[in-house]
């Protein structure tokens, strides 16, 4: 997704994308940040080099994520 994209969280699939953390831990952290099914998500900003990290607004809260973490969040 690119800057300005909006959608809703469909599912969290952390298993394939969380090399530094176990999948269950990554999923728990994302849920604690507000990435629950149905939450509105908007991409606000992308880093200059490699587009990493990204700033995301989820249900009115702004969160910074690494791109590999954001790849675990499926948005429709």
PyMOL Python script that loads the backbone (N, CA, C, O; Angstrom):
from pymol import cmd

cmd.read_pdbstr("""\
ATOM      1  N   UNK A   1       0.834  -1.175   0.000  1.00  0.00           N
ATOM      2  CA  UNK A   1       0.000   0.000   0.000  1.00  0.00           C
ATOM      3  C   UNK A   1       0.883   1.243   0.000  1.00  0.00           C
ATOM      4  O   UNK A   1       1.998   1.232   0.522  1.00  0.00           O
ATOM      5  N   UNK A   2       0.378   2.285  -0.579  1.00  0.00           N
ATOM      6  CA  UNK A   2       1.124   3.538  -0.655  1.00  0.00           C
ATOM      7  C   UNK A   2       0.447   4.620   0.176  1.00  0.00           C
ATOM      8  O   UNK A   2      -0.694   4.458   0.608  1.00  0.00           O
ATOM      9  N   UNK A   3       1.150   5.715   0.396  1.00  0.00           N
ATOM     10  CA  UNK A   3       0.651   6.840   1.175  1.00  0.00           C
ATOM     11  C   UNK A   3      -0.738   7.258   0.682  1.00  0.00           C
ATOM     12  O   UNK A   3      -0.967   7.418  -0.517  1.00  0.00           O
ATOM     13  N   UNK A   4      -1.650   7.429   1.631  1.00  0.00           N
ATOM     14  CA  UNK A   4      -3.008   7.835   1.311  1.00  0.00           C
ATOM     15  C   UNK A   4      -3.999   6.692   1.208  1.00  0.00           C
ATOM     16  O   UNK A   4      -5.206   6.934   1.175  1.00  0.00           O
ATOM     17  N   UNK A   5      -3.528   5.456   1.157  1.00  0.00           N
ATOM     18  CA  UNK A   5      -4.417   4.298   1.040  1.00  0.00           C
ATOM     19  C   UNK A   5      -5.201   4.116   2.332  1.00  0.00           C
ATOM     20  O   UNK A   5      -4.652   4.261   3.424  1.00  0.00           O
ATOM     21  N   UNK A   6      -6.480   3.801   2.206  1.00  0.00           N
ATOM     22  CA  UNK A   6      -7.334   3.499   3.361  1.00  0.00           C
ATOM     23  C   UNK A   6      -8.042   2.177   3.141  1.00  0.00           C
ATOM     24  O   UNK A   6      -8.339   1.799   2.008  1.00  0.00           O
ATOM     25  N   UNK A   7      -8.305   1.491   4.215  1.00  0.00           N
ATOM     26  CA  UNK A   7      -9.033   0.228   4.156  1.00  0.00           C
ATOM     27  C   UNK A   7      -9.377  -0.222   5.560  1.00  0.00           C
ATOM     28  O   UNK A   7      -9.229   0.534   6.521  1.00  0.00           O
ATOM     29  N   UNK A   8      -9.835  -1.451   5.672  1.00  0.00           N
ATOM     30  CA  UNK A   8     -10.193  -2.022   6.971  1.00  0.00           C
ATOM     31  C   UNK A   8      -9.421  -3.319   7.181  1.00  0.00           C
ATOM     32  O   UNK A   8      -9.213  -4.091   6.245  1.00  0.00           O
ATOM     33  N   UNK A   9      -9.000  -3.547   8.421  1.00  0.00           N
ATOM     34  CA  UNK A   9      -8.258  -4.762   8.753  1.00  0.00           C
ATOM     35  C   UNK A   9      -9.168  -5.964   8.518  1.00  0.00           C
ATOM     36  O   UNK A   9     -10.283  -6.036   9.035  1.00  0.00           O
ATOM     37  N   UNK A  10      -8.660  -6.902   7.724  1.00  0.00           N
ATOM     38  CA  UNK A  10      -9.396  -8.126   7.426  1.00  0.00           C
ATOM     39  C   UNK A  10      -8.930  -9.273   8.318  1.00  0.00           C
ATOM     40  O   UNK A  10      -9.739 -10.044   8.835  1.00  0.00           O
ATOM     41  N   UNK A  11      -7.593  -9.372   8.492  1.00  0.00           N
ATOM     42  CA  UNK A  11      -7.022 -10.496   9.240  1.00  0.00           C
ATOM     43  C   UNK A  11      -5.560 -10.184   9.559  1.00  0.00           C
ATOM     44  O   UNK A  11      -4.930  -9.377   8.875  1.00  0.00           O
ATOM     45  N   UNK A  12      -5.027 -10.818  10.591  1.00  0.00           N
ATOM     46  CA  UNK A  12      -3.601 -10.726  10.897  1.00  0.00           C
ATOM     47  C   UNK A  12      -2.987 -12.087  10.647  1.00  0.00           C
ATOM     48  O   UNK A  12      -3.400 -13.084  11.241  1.00  0.00           O
ATOM     49  N   UNK A  13      -1.994 -12.126   9.762  1.00  0.00           N
ATOM     50  CA  UNK A  13      -1.309 -13.372   9.399  1.00  0.00           C
ATOM     51  C   UNK A  13       0.177 -13.201   9.691  1.00  0.00           C
ATOM     52  O   UNK A  13       0.974 -13.023   8.770  1.00  0.00           O
ATOM     53  N   UNK A  14       0.546 -13.252  10.945  1.00  0.00           N
ATOM     54  CA  UNK A  14       1.914 -12.954  11.363  1.00  0.00           C
ATOM     55  C   UNK A  14       2.903 -14.082  11.111  1.00  0.00           C
ATOM     56  O   UNK A  14       4.108 -13.834  11.148  1.00  0.00           O
ATOM     57  N   UNK A  15       2.467 -15.280  10.862  1.00  0.00           N
ATOM     58  CA  UNK A  15       3.364 -16.438  10.778  1.00  0.00           C
ATOM     59  C   UNK A  15       4.483 -16.278   9.759  1.00  0.00           C
ATOM     60  O   UNK A  15       5.629 -16.611  10.059  1.00  0.00           O
ATOM     61  N   UNK A  16       4.192 -15.790   8.595  1.00  0.00           N
ATOM     62  CA  UNK A  16       5.186 -15.735   7.526  1.00  0.00           C
ATOM     63  C   UNK A  16       6.043 -14.470   7.560  1.00  0.00           C
ATOM     64  O   UNK A  16       7.032 -14.392   6.831  1.00  0.00           O
ATOM     65  N   UNK A  17       5.698 -13.486   8.375  1.00  0.00           N
ATOM     66  CA  UNK A  17       6.347 -12.193   8.273  1.00  0.00           C
ATOM     67  C   UNK A  17       7.127 -11.770   9.504  1.00  0.00           C
ATOM     68  O   UNK A  17       7.766 -10.718   9.475  1.00  0.00           O
ATOM     69  N   UNK A  18       7.104 -12.528  10.571  1.00  0.00           N
ATOM     70  CA  UNK A  18       7.736 -12.085  11.813  1.00  0.00           C
ATOM     71  C   UNK A  18       9.003 -12.869  12.103  1.00  0.00           C
ATOM     72  O   UNK A  18       9.005 -13.771  12.942  1.00  0.00           O
ATOM     73  N   UNK A  19      10.076 -12.529  11.415  1.00  0.00           N
ATOM     74  CA  UNK A  19      11.330 -13.259  11.577  1.00  0.00           C
ATOM     75  C   UNK A  19      11.944 -13.041  12.955  1.00  0.00           C
ATOM     76  O   UNK A  19      12.591 -13.944  13.486  1.00  0.00           O
ATOM     77  N   UNK A  20      11.756 -11.859  13.545  1.00  0.00           N
ATOM     78  CA  UNK A  20      12.403 -11.564  14.818  1.00  0.00           C
ATOM     79  C   UNK A  20      11.592 -12.008  16.029  1.00  0.00           C
ATOM     80  O   UNK A  20      12.148 -12.146  17.119  1.00  0.00           O
ATOM     81  N   UNK A  21      10.300 -12.234  15.865  1.00  0.00           N
ATOM     82  CA  UNK A  21       9.424 -12.638  16.967  1.00  0.00           C
ATOM     83  C   UNK A  21       8.612 -13.866  16.578  1.00  0.00           C
ATOM     84  O   UNK A  21       8.342 -14.088  15.398  1.00  0.00           O
ATOM     85  N   UNK A  22       8.226 -14.658  17.562  1.00  0.00           N
ATOM     86  CA  UNK A  22       7.286 -15.752  17.257  1.00  0.00           C
ATOM     87  C   UNK A  22       5.967 -15.164  16.751  1.00  0.00           C
ATOM     88  O   UNK A  22       5.591 -14.056  17.132  1.00  0.00           O
ATOM     89  N   UNK A  23       5.280 -15.895  15.908  1.00  0.00           N
ATOM     90  CA  UNK A  23       4.044 -15.411  15.284  1.00  0.00           C
ATOM     91  C   UNK A  23       3.001 -14.989  16.307  1.00  0.00           C
ATOM     92  O   UNK A  23       2.338 -13.968  16.125  1.00  0.00           O
ATOM     93  N   UNK A  24       2.845 -15.755  17.378  1.00  0.00           N
ATOM     94  CA  UNK A  24       1.845 -15.424  18.399  1.00  0.00           C
ATOM     95  C   UNK A  24       2.165 -14.096  19.079  1.00  0.00           C
ATOM     96  O   UNK A  24       1.260 -13.314  19.370  1.00  0.00           O
ATOM     97  N   UNK A  25       3.437 -13.841  19.332  1.00  0.00           N
ATOM     98  CA  UNK A  25       3.856 -12.582  19.961  1.00  0.00           C
ATOM     99  C   UNK A  25       3.604 -11.395  19.034  1.00  0.00           C
ATOM    100  O   UNK A  25       3.111 -10.357  19.475  1.00  0.00           O
ATOM    101  N   UNK A  26       3.940 -11.544  17.754  1.00  0.00           N
ATOM    102  CA  UNK A  26       3.713 -10.473  16.781  1.00  0.00           C
ATOM    103  C   UNK A  26       2.219 -10.161  16.664  1.00  0.00           C
ATOM    104  O   UNK A  26       1.825  -8.995  16.638  1.00  0.00           O
ATOM    105  N   UNK A  27       1.396 -11.204  16.595  1.00  0.00           N
ATOM    106  CA  UNK A  27      -0.049 -11.010  16.501  1.00  0.00           C
ATOM    107  C   UNK A  27      -0.578 -10.305  17.747  1.00  0.00           C
ATOM    108  O   UNK A  27      -1.411  -9.405  17.636  1.00  0.00           O
ATOM    109  N   UNK A  28      -0.115 -10.695  18.915  1.00  0.00           N
ATOM    110  CA  UNK A  28      -0.555 -10.063  20.170  1.00  0.00           C
ATOM    111  C   UNK A  28      -0.194  -8.581  20.190  1.00  0.00           C
ATOM    112  O   UNK A  28      -1.013  -7.750  20.580  1.00  0.00           O
ATOM    113  N   UNK A  29       1.014  -8.249  19.777  1.00  0.00           N
ATOM    114  CA  UNK A  29       1.456  -6.849  19.768  1.00  0.00           C
ATOM    115  C   UNK A  29       0.629  -6.003  18.799  1.00  0.00           C
ATOM    116  O   UNK A  29       0.250  -4.876  19.120  1.00  0.00           O
ATOM    117  N   UNK A  30       0.352  -6.545  17.626  1.00  0.00           N
ATOM    118  CA  UNK A  30      -0.450  -5.798  16.649  1.00  0.00           C
ATOM    119  C   UNK A  30      -1.873  -5.566  17.161  1.00  0.00           C
ATOM    120  O   UNK A  30      -2.435  -4.488  16.967  1.00  0.00           O
ATOM    121  N   UNK A  31      -2.444  -6.554  17.800  1.00  0.00           N
ATOM    122  CA  UNK A  31      -3.793  -6.410  18.370  1.00  0.00           C
ATOM    123  C   UNK A  31      -3.780  -5.363  19.480  1.00  0.00           C
ATOM    124  O   UNK A  31      -4.704  -4.556  19.573  1.00  0.00           O
ATOM    125  N   UNK A  32      -2.753  -5.362  20.318  1.00  0.00           N
ATOM    126  CA  UNK A  32      -2.641  -4.364  21.381  1.00  0.00           C
ATOM    127  C   UNK A  32      -2.528  -2.951  20.823  1.00  0.00           C
ATOM    128  O   UNK A  32      -2.986  -1.998  21.454  1.00  0.00           O
ATOM    129  N   UNK A  33      -1.923  -2.805  19.643  1.00  0.00           N
ATOM    130  CA  UNK A  33      -1.808  -1.497  19.000  1.00  0.00           C
ATOM    131  C   UNK A  33      -3.122  -1.050  18.353  1.00  0.00           C
ATOM    132  O   UNK A  33      -3.243   0.103  17.937  1.00  0.00           O
ATOM    133  N   UNK A  34      -4.104  -1.949  18.264  1.00  0.00           N
ATOM    134  CA  UNK A  34      -5.406  -1.576  17.712  1.00  0.00           C
ATOM    135  C   UNK A  34      -5.736  -2.198  16.382  1.00  0.00           C
ATOM    136  O   UNK A  34      -6.786  -1.902  15.810  1.00  0.00           O
ATOM    137  N   UNK A  35      -4.870  -3.054  15.867  1.00  0.00           N
ATOM    138  CA  UNK A  35      -5.119  -3.695  14.582  1.00  0.00           C
ATOM    139  C   UNK A  35      -6.029  -4.910  14.769  1.00  0.00           C
ATOM    140  O   UNK A  35      -5.591  -6.058  14.698  1.00  0.00           O
ATOM    141  N   UNK A  36      -7.297  -4.619  15.008  1.00  0.00           N
ATOM    142  CA  UNK A  36      -8.294  -5.671  15.167  1.00  0.00           C
ATOM    143  C   UNK A  36      -9.152  -5.720  13.916  1.00  0.00           C
ATOM    144  O   UNK A  36      -9.209  -4.746  13.165  1.00  0.00           O
ATOM    145  N   UNK A  37      -9.817  -6.838  13.685  1.00  0.00           N
ATOM    146  CA  UNK A  37     -10.640  -6.989  12.487  1.00  0.00           C
ATOM    147  C   UNK A  37     -11.698  -5.897  12.435  1.00  0.00           C
ATOM    148  O   UNK A  37     -12.407  -5.654  13.412  1.00  0.00           O
ATOM    149  N   UNK A  38     -11.793  -5.240  11.279  1.00  0.00           N
ATOM    150  CA  UNK A  38     -12.764  -4.183  11.064  1.00  0.00           C
ATOM    151  C   UNK A  38     -12.243  -2.789  11.342  1.00  0.00           C
ATOM    152  O   UNK A  38     -12.915  -1.812  11.012  1.00  0.00           O
ATOM    153  N   UNK A  39     -11.050  -2.661  11.948  1.00  0.00           N
ATOM    154  CA  UNK A  39     -10.490  -1.344  12.258  1.00  0.00           C
ATOM    155  C   UNK A  39     -10.117  -0.614  10.974  1.00  0.00           C
ATOM    156  O   UNK A  39      -9.572  -1.215  10.048  1.00  0.00           O
ATOM    157  N   UNK A  40     -10.413   0.687  10.919  1.00  0.00           N
ATOM    158  CA  UNK A  40     -10.051   1.486   9.747  1.00  0.00           C
ATOM    159  C   UNK A  40      -8.564   1.817   9.803  1.00  0.00           C
ATOM    160  O   UNK A  40      -8.048   2.221  10.844  1.00  0.00           O
ATOM    161  N   UNK A  41      -7.877   1.641   8.666  1.00  0.00           N
ATOM    162  CA  UNK A  41      -6.438   1.858   8.567  1.00  0.00           C
ATOM    163  C   UNK A  41      -6.155   2.815   7.412  1.00  0.00           C
ATOM    164  O   UNK A  41      -6.704   2.659   6.322  1.00  0.00           O
ATOM    165  N   UNK A  42      -5.288   3.814   7.656  1.00  0.00           N
ATOM    166  CA  UNK A  42      -4.864   4.750   6.619  1.00  0.00           C
ATOM    167  C   UNK A  42      -3.352   4.892   6.687  1.00  0.00           C
ATOM    168  O   UNK A  42      -2.794   5.061   7.771  1.00  0.00           O
ATOM    169  N   UNK A  43      -2.682   4.824   5.537  1.00  0.00           N
ATOM    170  CA  UNK A  43      -1.233   5.028   5.466  1.00  0.00           C
ATOM    171  C   UNK A  43      -0.981   6.532   5.409  1.00  0.00           C
ATOM    172  O   UNK A  43      -1.444   7.209   4.492  1.00  0.00           O
ATOM    173  N   UNK A  44      -0.241   7.056   6.398  1.00  0.00           N
ATOM    174  CA  UNK A  44       0.006   8.492   6.478  1.00  0.00           C
ATOM    175  C   UNK A  44       1.344   8.904   5.887  1.00  0.00           C
ATOM    176  O   UNK A  44       1.442   9.947   5.240  1.00  0.00           O
ATOM    177  N   UNK A  45       2.365   8.104   6.099  1.00  0.00           N
ATOM    178  CA  UNK A  45       3.715   8.497   5.696  1.00  0.00           C
ATOM    179  C   UNK A  45       4.576   7.261   5.497  1.00  0.00           C
ATOM    180  O   UNK A  45       4.400   6.246   6.171  1.00  0.00           O
ATOM    181  N   UNK A  46       5.518   7.367   4.551  1.00  0.00           N
ATOM    182  CA  UNK A  46       6.496   6.295   4.321  1.00  0.00           C
ATOM    183  C   UNK A  46       7.887   6.883   4.480  1.00  0.00           C
ATOM    184  O   UNK A  46       8.129   8.022   4.081  1.00  0.00           O
ATOM    185  N   UNK A  47       8.798   6.123   5.057  1.00  0.00           N
ATOM    186  CA  UNK A  47      10.174   6.581   5.216  1.00  0.00           C
ATOM    187  C   UNK A  47      10.831   6.838   3.864  1.00  0.00           C
ATOM    188  O   UNK A  47      10.393   6.316   2.839  1.00  0.00           O
ATOM    189  N   UNK A  48      11.881   7.646   3.877  1.00  0.00           N
ATOM    190  CA  UNK A  48      12.539   8.026   2.629  1.00  0.00           C
ATOM    191  C   UNK A  48      13.331   6.890   1.990  1.00  0.00           C
ATOM    192  O   UNK A  48      13.299   6.718   0.772  1.00  0.00           O
ATOM    193  N   UNK A  49      14.035   6.123   2.802  1.00  0.00           N
ATOM    194  CA  UNK A  49      14.899   5.075   2.274  1.00  0.00           C
ATOM    195  C   UNK A  49      14.235   3.714   2.439  1.00  0.00           C
ATOM    196  O   UNK A  49      14.054   3.240   3.560  1.00  0.00           O
ATOM    197  N   UNK A  50      13.883   3.103   1.355  1.00  0.00           N
ATOM    198  CA  UNK A  50      13.241   1.794   1.393  1.00  0.00           C
ATOM    199  C   UNK A  50      11.810   1.853   1.892  1.00  0.00           C
ATOM    200  O   UNK A  50      11.217   0.821   2.205  1.00  0.00           O
ATOM    201  N   UNK A  51      11.243   3.072   1.970  1.00  0.00           N
ATOM    202  CA  UNK A  51       9.863   3.274   2.433  1.00  0.00           C
ATOM    203  C   UNK A  51       9.626   2.655   3.809  1.00  0.00           C
ATOM    204  O   UNK A  51       8.546   2.128   4.078  1.00  0.00           O
ATOM    205  N   UNK A  52      10.638   2.718   4.681  1.00  0.00           N
ATOM    206  CA  UNK A  52      10.542   2.098   5.995  1.00  0.00           C
ATOM    207  C   UNK A  52      11.083   3.063   7.035  1.00  0.00           C
ATOM    208  O   UNK A  52      12.147   3.631   6.792  1.00  0.00           O
ATOM    209  N   UNK A  53      10.453   3.293   8.154  1.00  0.00           N
ATOM    210  CA  UNK A  53       9.167   2.762   8.619  1.00  0.00           C
ATOM    211  C   UNK A  53       7.996   3.507   7.977  1.00  0.00           C
ATOM    212  O   UNK A  53       8.186   4.450   7.210  1.00  0.00           O
ATOM    213  N   UNK A  54       6.797   3.067   8.304  1.00  0.00           N
ATOM    214  CA  UNK A  54       5.603   3.732   7.806  1.00  0.00           C
ATOM    215  C   UNK A  54       4.771   4.204   8.997  1.00  0.00           C
ATOM    216  O   UNK A  54       4.765   3.581  10.059  1.00  0.00           O
ATOM    217  N   UNK A  55       4.069   5.318   8.795  1.00  0.00           N
ATOM    218  CA  UNK A  55       3.140   5.824   9.817  1.00  0.00           C
ATOM    219  C   UNK A  55       1.736   5.436   9.374  1.00  0.00           C
ATOM    220  O   UNK A  55       1.338   5.685   8.236  1.00  0.00           O
ATOM    221  N   UNK A  56       0.995   4.825  10.283  1.00  0.00           N
ATOM    222  CA  UNK A  56      -0.338   4.306   9.994  1.00  0.00           C
ATOM    223  C   UNK A  56      -1.316   4.861  11.021  1.00  0.00           C
ATOM    224  O   UNK A  56      -1.019   4.885  12.216  1.00  0.00           O
ATOM    225  N   UNK A  57      -2.470   5.301  10.562  1.00  0.00           N
ATOM    226  CA  UNK A  57      -3.528   5.688  11.503  1.00  0.00           C
ATOM    227  C   UNK A  57      -4.510   4.537  11.566  1.00  0.00           C
ATOM    228  O   UNK A  57      -5.061   4.113  10.549  1.00  0.00           O
ATOM    229  N   UNK A  58      -4.723   4.034  12.777  1.00  0.00           N
ATOM    230  CA  UNK A  58      -5.658   2.933  12.992  1.00  0.00           C
ATOM    231  C   UNK A  58      -6.676   3.397  14.023  1.00  0.00           C
ATOM    232  O   UNK A  58      -6.337   3.641  15.181  1.00  0.00           O
ATOM    233  N   UNK A  59      -7.928   3.515  13.589  1.00  0.00           N
ATOM    234  CA  UNK A  59      -9.027   3.982  14.450  1.00  0.00           C
ATOM    235  C   UNK A  59      -8.669   5.251  15.222  1.00  0.00           C
ATOM    236  O   UNK A  59      -8.945   5.342  16.418  1.00  0.00           O
ATOM    237  N   UNK A  60      -8.055   6.234  14.549  1.00  0.00           N
ATOM    238  CA  UNK A  60      -7.761   7.520  15.172  1.00  0.00           C
ATOM    239  C   UNK A  60      -6.442   7.609  15.908  1.00  0.00           C
ATOM    240  O   UNK A  60      -6.102   8.680  16.411  1.00  0.00           O
ATOM    241  N   UNK A  61      -5.688   6.530  15.993  1.00  0.00           N
ATOM    242  CA  UNK A  61      -4.387   6.516  16.662  1.00  0.00           C
ATOM    243  C   UNK A  61      -3.292   6.358  15.619  1.00  0.00           C
ATOM    244  O   UNK A  61      -3.412   5.522  14.723  1.00  0.00           O
ATOM    245  N   UNK A  62      -2.228   7.144  15.718  1.00  0.00           N
ATOM    246  CA  UNK A  62      -1.113   7.046  14.782  1.00  0.00           C
ATOM    247  C   UNK A  62      -0.044   6.124  15.354  1.00  0.00           C
ATOM    248  O   UNK A  62       0.379   6.276  16.500  1.00  0.00           O
ATOM    249  N   UNK A  63       0.387   5.161  14.532  1.00  0.00           N
ATOM    250  CA  UNK A  63       1.354   4.143  14.942  1.00  0.00           C
ATOM    251  C   UNK A  63       2.434   4.049  13.866  1.00  0.00           C
ATOM    252  O   UNK A  63       2.129   4.108  12.675  1.00  0.00           O
ATOM    253  N   UNK A  64       3.689   3.902  14.277  1.00  0.00           N
ATOM    254  CA  UNK A  64       4.786   3.654  13.338  1.00  0.00           C
ATOM    255  C   UNK A  64       5.119   2.174  13.346  1.00  0.00           C
ATOM    256  O   UNK A  64       5.273   1.567  14.407  1.00  0.00           O
ATOM    257  N   UNK A  65       5.228   1.595  12.156  1.00  0.00           N
ATOM    258  CA  UNK A  65       5.532   0.172  12.004  1.00  0.00           C
ATOM    259  C   UNK A  65       6.646  -0.027  10.990  1.00  0.00           C
ATOM    260  O   UNK A  65       6.782   0.746  10.041  1.00  0.00           O
ATOM    261  N   UNK A  66       7.427  -1.049  11.193  1.00  0.00           N
ATOM    262  CA  UNK A  66       8.355  -1.483  10.144  1.00  0.00           C
ATOM    263  C   UNK A  66       7.528  -2.160   9.061  1.00  0.00           C
ATOM    264  O   UNK A  66       6.476  -2.737   9.337  1.00  0.00           O
ATOM    265  N   UNK A  67       8.001  -2.086   7.856  1.00  0.00           N
ATOM    266  CA  UNK A  67       7.262  -2.665   6.734  1.00  0.00           C
ATOM    267  C   UNK A  67       7.061  -4.172   6.923  1.00  0.00           C
ATOM    268  O   UNK A  67       6.006  -4.696   6.563  1.00  0.00           O
ATOM    269  N   UNK A  68       8.050  -4.877   7.480  1.00  0.00           N
ATOM    270  CA  UNK A  68       7.887  -6.329   7.679  1.00  0.00           C
ATOM    271  C   UNK A  68       6.790  -6.642   8.691  1.00  0.00           C
ATOM    272  O   UNK A  68       6.139  -7.683   8.593  1.00  0.00           O
ATOM    273  N   UNK A  69       6.577  -5.750   9.666  1.00  0.00           N
ATOM    274  CA  UNK A  69       5.490  -5.919  10.619  1.00  0.00           C
ATOM    275  C   UNK A  69       4.144  -5.623   9.945  1.00  0.00           C
ATOM    276  O   UNK A  69       3.164  -6.341  10.145  1.00  0.00           O
ATOM    277  N   UNK A  70       4.116  -4.573   9.157  1.00  0.00           N
ATOM    278  CA  UNK A  70       2.877  -4.187   8.473  1.00  0.00           C
ATOM    279  C   UNK A  70       2.434  -5.237   7.464  1.00  0.00           C
ATOM    280  O   UNK A  70       1.241  -5.348   7.179  1.00  0.00           O
ATOM    281  N   UNK A  71       3.365  -6.006   6.919  1.00  0.00           N
ATOM    282  CA  UNK A  71       3.009  -7.036   5.945  1.00  0.00           C
ATOM    283  C   UNK A  71       2.155  -8.148   6.562  1.00  0.00           C
ATOM    284  O   UNK A  71       1.505  -8.904   5.840  1.00  0.00           O
ATOM    285  N   UNK A  72       2.156  -8.247   7.880  1.00  0.00           N
ATOM    286  CA  UNK A  72       1.355  -9.268   8.556  1.00  0.00           C
ATOM    287  C   UNK A  72      -0.113  -8.871   8.687  1.00  0.00           C
ATOM    288  O   UNK A  72      -0.949  -9.687   9.075  1.00  0.00           O
ATOM    289  N   UNK A  73      -0.427  -7.603   8.359  1.00  0.00           N
ATOM    290  CA  UNK A  73      -1.795  -7.105   8.490  1.00  0.00           C
ATOM    291  C   UNK A  73      -2.468  -7.124   7.118  1.00  0.00           C
ATOM    292  O   UNK A  73      -2.048  -6.418   6.202  1.00  0.00           O
ATOM    293  N   UNK A  74      -3.504  -7.929   6.988  1.00  0.00           N
ATOM    294  CA  UNK A  74      -4.239  -8.024   5.727  1.00  0.00           C
ATOM    295  C   UNK A  74      -5.373  -7.021   5.751  1.00  0.00           C
ATOM    296  O   UNK A  74      -6.202  -7.035   6.660  1.00  0.00           O
ATOM    297  N   UNK A  75      -5.413  -6.140   4.746  1.00  0.00           N
ATOM    298  CA  UNK A  75      -6.386  -5.058   4.679  1.00  0.00           C
ATOM    299  C   UNK A  75      -7.216  -5.213   3.414  1.00  0.00           C
ATOM    300  O   UNK A  75      -6.695  -5.543   2.349  1.00  0.00           O
ATOM    301  N   UNK A  76      -8.531  -4.965   3.549  1.00  0.00           N
ATOM    302  CA  UNK A  76      -9.400  -5.023   2.361  1.00  0.00           C
ATOM    303  C   UNK A  76      -9.965  -3.656   2.078  1.00  0.00           C
ATOM    304  O   UNK A  76     -10.720  -3.486   1.122  1.00  0.00           O
TER     305      UNK A  76
END
""", "prot")
cmd.dss("prot")
cmd.show_as("cartoon", "prot")
cmd.util.cbc("prot")
cmd.orient("prot")
